[in-house]
Amino acid sequence: MSTVKTLGLLGTGVIGAGWAARALHFGINVIAVDSRPEMEAWLRSAVANAEPALERLITAPLPPKGHLSFATDFVQMARVADTPDDPRKALRQDVYLRALSASIPELSVYYG
C-alpha cells in the first residue's frame, strides 16, 4: 500500500476546507482546485481558522505541517496529487475526468 504525500481536493467549500485542514495538520501536502480563483483566500482563511482546534485535539508529536497549493485547473491538480495503488484508482481517474468535463466547482471528492 502506498502513502499519500499530496492530496488532491476538487472544490474548496466547507467540506473541502475541512479535509484540507486535517490533511495539512497531519503533514500531508494539499493541492486544492476550484474554478473560482477567489476561493483560494477563503480556503486559506478556513484552514487557518481550524488550526487552533486541531492543535487542541492532538497532543502527540506530528510531522511538519503540509503545504497548501491552489489551482483553477483540474488537470494540474490531477497531475500533482498522489493516487494510491489500490482497486479504486480507476474510479478516482474516472471521477477526475467527469469533474473536468462537467466543470463542477462545488464538487469535493475524498476517499476514506
C-alpha positions as MATLAB code, in Angstrom:
seq = 'MSTVKTLGLLGTGVIGAGWAARALHFGINVIAVDSRPEMEAWLRSAVANAEPALERLITAPLPPKGHLSFATDFVQMARVADTPDDPRKALRQDVYLRALSASIPELSVYYG';
ca = [
       0.000    0.000    0.000;
       1.395    3.399   -0.966;
       1.312    6.543    1.147;
      -0.405    9.715    0.000;
       2.002   12.634    0.283;
      -0.088   15.082   -1.768;
      -3.868   15.023   -1.509;
      -5.922   16.418   -4.393;
      -9.186   18.158   -3.498;
     -11.842   19.106   -6.016;
     -13.771   22.030   -4.620;
     -12.824   24.317   -1.745;
     -16.106   24.848    0.062;
     -16.766   23.914    3.666;
     -16.184   20.187    3.151;
     -13.060   20.604    1.040;
     -11.631   23.122    3.522;
     -12.185   20.700    6.395;
     -10.371   17.912    4.575;
      -7.578   20.298    3.641;
      -7.128   21.483    7.236;
      -6.935   17.950    8.621;
      -4.567   16.688    5.932;
      -2.231   19.676    6.325;
      -2.250   19.290   10.103;
      -1.047   15.700    9.759;
       1.773   16.596    7.358;
       0.087   15.822    4.041;
       0.511   18.361    1.238;
      -2.734   19.501   -0.384;
      -3.441   20.782   -3.870;
      -6.959   22.159   -3.966;
      -8.715   23.086   -7.176;
     -11.705   25.322   -7.690;
     -12.898   27.082  -10.812;
     -13.319   30.283   -8.778;
      -9.905   31.876   -8.078;
     -11.348   33.925   -5.203;
     -11.825   30.684   -3.245;
      -8.087   30.470   -2.565;
      -8.269   33.266    0.018;
     -11.387   31.721    1.568;
      -9.713   28.301    1.774;
      -6.543   29.663    3.378;
      -8.631   31.556    5.926;
     -10.731   28.471    6.748;
      -7.594   26.330    7.201;
      -6.021   28.960    9.499;
      -9.263   29.164   11.479;
      -9.320   25.373   12.016;
      -5.702   25.113   13.164;
      -6.175   26.033   16.864;
      -8.906   23.413   17.291;
      -6.804   20.754   15.573;
      -3.848   21.573   17.818;
      -6.007   21.052   20.920;
      -7.257   17.681   19.663;
      -3.873   16.040   19.141;
      -1.116   16.274   21.725;
       1.162   13.588   20.230;
       4.158   14.656   18.131;
       3.210   15.159   14.498;
       5.222   15.565   11.307;
       5.790   19.093    9.988;
       2.621   20.599    8.585;
       1.865   20.052    4.925;
       1.988   22.701    2.208;
      -1.201   24.091    0.645;
      -1.310   24.765   -3.108;
      -4.257   26.106   -5.079;
      -5.123   25.791   -8.756;
      -8.037   26.543  -11.036;
      -7.029   23.813  -13.463;
      -8.388   20.319  -12.748;
      -5.666   18.729  -14.878;
      -2.895   20.419  -12.860;
      -4.380   19.034   -9.642;
      -4.737   15.534  -11.087;
      -1.104   15.540  -12.226;
       0.251   16.613   -8.835;
      -1.961   14.605   -6.455;
      -0.909   11.135   -5.401;
      -3.133    8.274   -6.412;
      -2.618    5.307   -4.116;
      -2.220    1.959   -5.826;
      -5.442    0.233   -4.933;
      -8.557   -1.071   -6.691;
     -10.215    2.365   -6.564;
      -7.542    4.005   -8.754;
      -9.653    3.651  -11.903;
     -12.647    5.118  -10.068;
     -10.611    8.159   -8.967;
      -9.417    8.771  -12.501;
     -12.987    8.486  -13.772;
     -14.173   10.991  -11.150;
     -11.412   13.445  -12.099;
     -12.338   13.192  -15.771;
     -16.054   13.598  -15.084;
     -15.401   16.638  -12.903;
     -13.189   18.152  -15.549;
     -15.694   17.598  -18.326;
     -18.621   18.853  -16.258;
     -16.687   21.711  -14.588;
     -18.440   21.263  -11.265;
     -16.947   23.923   -8.957;
     -18.651   22.658   -5.789;
     -17.564   19.038   -6.183;
     -15.473   17.753   -3.306;
     -14.029   14.254   -3.568;
     -12.381   12.286   -0.804;
     -11.802    8.631   -0.103;
     -11.632    7.109    3.366;
];
